[in-house]
């Protein structure tokens, strides 16, 4: 008896990676120039056009291949293999190889830039709507 492997659900993989990155659909939508509803539709699709996948992969900081081959099992295996002593978890000490304060500042700067772009987009939209109302 032969079984065929179920094809990967690319949209679901995008959703999981986006969630692991702590990114909302709105932020991904803004970054790739579409609406939140479009991102929702993409995440519900089993397949995605290569150019869209490449743009999404770039925003998520992964390769298109990583999205195509993503699996929750692999993530859990990596986490499980990283922590060796589950019984003495209280004794486990994590020493990051980066300065956490630098990461906070980086995150703040990135969020500030995103916020400024969102505010500018709203201003542009309002200006456009005002021009439409004035009939110009």
Long-range contacts (C-beta under 8 A, 24 or more apart in sequence): 7-46, 8-68, 8-69, 8-70, 9-46, 10-45, 10-46, 10-47, 10-48, 10-53, 10-67, 10-68, 11-42, 11-43, 11-44, 11-45, 11-46, 11-48, 12-43, 13-67, 13-68, 13-70, 14-42, 14-43, 14-48, 14-56, 14-60, 14-67, 15-43, 16-70, 16-72, 17-60, 17-62, 17-66, 17-67, 17-70, 18-43, 18-60, 20-75, 21-60, 21-61, 23-60, 27-114, 28-56, 28-59, 28-60, 30-114, 30-117, 30-118, 30-121, 31-59, 32-56, 32-59
